[in-house]
Structures are given as structure tokens and as C-alpha cells.
Amino acid sequence: MERIAAEIGVAIMTVKLWRRRYAQAGLAGLADERRSGRPPTYSREDRDRVIALTLSEPPAGTTHWSARRLAERLGMSETTVWRVWRSANLKPHRTETFKFSTDPDLVAKVRDVVGLYLAPPERAIVLSVDEKTQIQALDRTAPMLPMKPGQVERHTHDYKRNGTTSLFAALEVATGKVTAQARARHTAADFLAFLRQVERAYPDGELAVVLDNVSSHKTPAVLEWLEAHPRVSFHFTPTSASWMNQIETWFGILSRQAIRRGSFRSVKELIERISTFTAQWNAGSSPFAWVKTADEILAKAVRKPTATSESRH
């Protein structure tokens, strides 16, 4: 029975039920019995029409079928369309995007970066480095209304811009500790200044720096600095695959927990908030768990799907 259940994709109890019914009534016992609940309000033909039209070209001037448009075309209710879509797992209102790297050194870079994450060289410190640019100091035009029972936190939709800052950060992969520096700009000179800070923060041992392919990371001044500091090595993520850089995860946490819902009257206040968050993070830091092997990433051709929903029409 276990083999039968596995082959047809049902539970063992279902197989037992079918055998008992067959023993009692033969083939007739396998017919569907009356079910509780409201019977479907559409026929098999209606279902087939909905599915076929959903998978066809949408009306001119649109990118996808909406339940309302499709119901009007077929002369049935919008609710029926939604029920058919649900039963067939069709979601025309959703779409997915993906990134695909065309980097000629894709394989080598993926194996290099993942190797640093999963099996770093002995006595080497692996740092994930990047910059979060143009962080805005936004000040709401009215005070925030705090959360209370039955009511979420509220703030005004409009705001005043009070300037921007760019944040350079290095995540120590083994511990989760972050070294950060806010700069007014994000030029190659600013990046080089941050590299000097990172080297001072880690005075001993080899530094393996994971970073993306932005041009400011490869200027003559930066390359000259690398030659003068042989214990520091750069390891680039593939193009269109900066998501492999673990510092991006930390930037997302910083944005959600300290910046996005904040109100800042000046860039100084914004930088102070970032500094406070970073200090608190480091006080209880722990590493991110990297679980994907290089082979698993390469098998998906560095595709990163992101599902999005579009508003209903």
C-alpha cells in the first residue's frame, strides 16, 4: 500500500479506503460519493473556458487578464472566475522577475565567493563590503502617532528632505560584526578612505574582501593601495549577482529597523541613528548562515526570482 500511495500521490489511509470500498461494491464503490458543502456553481466546460482564456493573449492595451475583464468576456460572475483560478492555481495578477548574470567569469567568481563563506582560508578574515548610497534624512511634516491597541503606528505620507548620506560597511562573515562609516559622497576616494579604516580595525591577518563590480572599487588609486597592502585581497561577485554579498542582508535589516520609519531633522540625526543601531548590532552580533553551495547556485544560473503582485483592475 505504501508503494501505491507514493506512486499516485495520496495518503496510505486513502488507499485503504479505496480497497475497502472496492471489496464491498466493486468498481461502483470507487465512484465519488455525495459530498458535504455547497456544490460547484460552474460546470467542467465553464472551468475549461476560464482556464483557456486566462492562458491566452489579454485584451489589447493590457498586460494580463483581470477577473472582472475575464468574467465580462465569458458572461459569468467574477467570483466564479476567482474560484476557478484558485482551483487551477492560476495567478494572473502576479509576476516574477529574475536576475541573470552574463559574467564570463561567472563560475570562477561564484566558486570563489561561496568558498570564502563556507570554507574560509585558515587565519584569514572574510569581510563582505559595500556601500548603501543616498540614504535620505526624511522628516515627517507632523508628529508620528504611536501604536495603541487596535491601531497601528501612523505617520504622514508627505515629508521634508533634509539631505542624504552614503554608508560604507564591512560585515565580518565569521562573527556578523559590522564596521561602518558614513560619508557625504560615494566616490573612489571615499571608498579608499573606508578601506583604510577597515585595515586599521583588523591590524592582523589576511583580509579577504568580498565586493561587487562597481567602478569605484577598481580605480588606479584603489589598485595601487592594494599593491601596497598585500594582505588585503579583493574577491568580486559576478555581475548582476550582488545579492551574493552578505552585507546586502545587513543593509536590509538596517533599513527596516532603523531608517524606513524614522524621522530625521538633519543628516547628523540620521548618522547618529545608524551609529546607534550598528553599536547595538555589534553588541549581540551573530553570523548569517550561508547554506547554498556553488553548484546549487550555478544550477539555477544565478536566477533570483522575486514575486510581485499588481493592483487589481
Residue pairs with C-beta under 8 A, 6 or more apart in sequence:
1 12
1 15
1 16
1 19
2 12
4 15
5 11
5 12
5 14
5 15
18 30
21 29
21 30
22 29
22 30
23 29
40 83
41 80
41 83
42 50
42 76
42 80
42 83
42 84
46 74
46 76
46 80
46 84
47 84
47 87
47 88
49 74
50 70
50 74
50 76
50 80
50 81
50 84
50 85
51 84
51 88
51 90
53 65
53 70
53 73
53 74
54 65
54 70
54 85
54 90
54 92
58 64
58 65
58 69
59 65
59 69
59 73
62 69
62 313
64 92
64 93
64 95
64 310
65 92
66 92
66 93
66 312
66 313
67 78
67 81
67 82
67 85
67 312
68 78
68 313
69 313
70 81
71 77
71 78
71 80
71 81
74 81
84 90
85 91
85 92
93 309
93 310
93 312
94 307
94 308
94 309
94 310
95 307
95 308
95 310
96 305
96 306
96 307
96 308
97 305
97 306
97 308
98 303
98 304
98 305
98 306
99 240
99 241
99 243
99 302
99 303
99 304
100 240
100 301
100 302
100 303
101 238
101 239
101 240
101 241
101 301
101 302
102 239
102 240
103 109
103 238
103 239
103 240
103 241
105 238
106 238
106 298
106 302
107 298
109 235
109 236
109 237
109 238
109 241
110 238
110 241
110 244
110 294
110 297
110 298
110 302
111 294
112 235
113 210
113 235
113 237
113 244
114 244
114 290
114 292
114 293
114 294
114 297
115 294
116 126
116 173
116 208
116 210
116 235
117 126
117 173
117 246
117 290
118 290
118 293
120 126
120 173
120 174
120 208
121 206
121 208
123 205
123 206
124 205
124 206
124 207
124 208
125 172
125 174
125 202
125 205
125 206
125 207
125 208
126 172
126 173
126 174
126 208
126 210
127 170
127 171
127 172
127 173
127 198
127 202
127 207
127 208
127 209
127 210
128 170
128 171
128 173
128 210
128 211
128 245
128 246
128 247
129 168
129 169
129 170
129 171
129 194
129 198
129 209
129 210
129 211
129 245
129 247
130 168
130 169
130 211
130 212
130 242
130 245
130 247
130 248
130 251
131 166
131 167
131 168
131 169
131 186
131 190
131 191
131 194
132 166
132 167
132 169
132 251
132 254
132 255
133 166
133 167
133 186
134 164
134 166
135 164
135 165
135 166
135 167
135 259
135 270
135 274
136 161
136 163
136 164
137 161
137 162
137 163
137 164
137 165
137 264
137 265
137 266
137 267
137 269
137 270
138 159
138 160
138 161
138 162
138 262
138 263
138 264
139 159
139 160
139 162
139 263
139 264
139 265
140 155
140 156
140 158
140 159
140 160
140 263
141 156
141 158
141 159
141 160
142 155
142 156
144 153
144 154
144 155
144 263
145 153
145 154
145 155
146 153
147 153
153 261
155 261
155 263
159 263
162 264
162 265
162 266
162 267
163 266
163 267
164 267
165 182
165 183
165 184
165 267
165 270
165 271
166 182
166 183
166 184
166 185
166 186
166 190
167 180
167 181
167 182
167 183
167 251
167 274
168 180
168 181
168 182
168 183
168 186
168 190
168 191
168 194
169 178
169 179
169 180
169 181
169 247
169 250
169 251
170 178
170 179
170 180
170 194
170 198
170 201
170 209
170 247
171 177
171 178
171 246
171 247
171 250
172 178
172 179
173 210
173 246
173 287
173 288
173 290
174 287
175 285
175 286
175 287
176 281
176 285
176 286
176 287
176 288
177 282
177 285
178 247
178 250
178 278
178 281
178 282
178 285
179 197
179 198
179 201
180 274
180 275
180 278
181 193
181 194
181 197
182 271
182 274
182 275
183 190
183 193
183 194
186 216
187 216
188 215
188 216
188 217
188 219
188 221
188 222
189 221
190 216
191 216
191 217
191 222
192 221
192 222
192 225
195 222
195 225
195 232
198 207
198 209
199 207
199 229
199 232
205 231
206 231
206 232
206 233
207 231
207 232
207 233
208 233
208 235
209 232
209 233
209 234
209 235
210 235
210 236
210 237
210 244
210 245
210 246
211 217
211 234
211 235
211 236
211 237
211 245
212 236
212 237
212 242
212 245
213 236
213 237
213 239
216 222
217 234
217 236
226 232
226 233
226 234
237 244
237 245
238 244
238 302
240 302
241 302
242 248
243 304
244 297
246 288
246 290
249 288
250 281
254 274
254 277
254 278
257 277
258 273
258 274
258 276
258 277
259 270
259 273
259 274
262 270
262 273
264 270
264 273
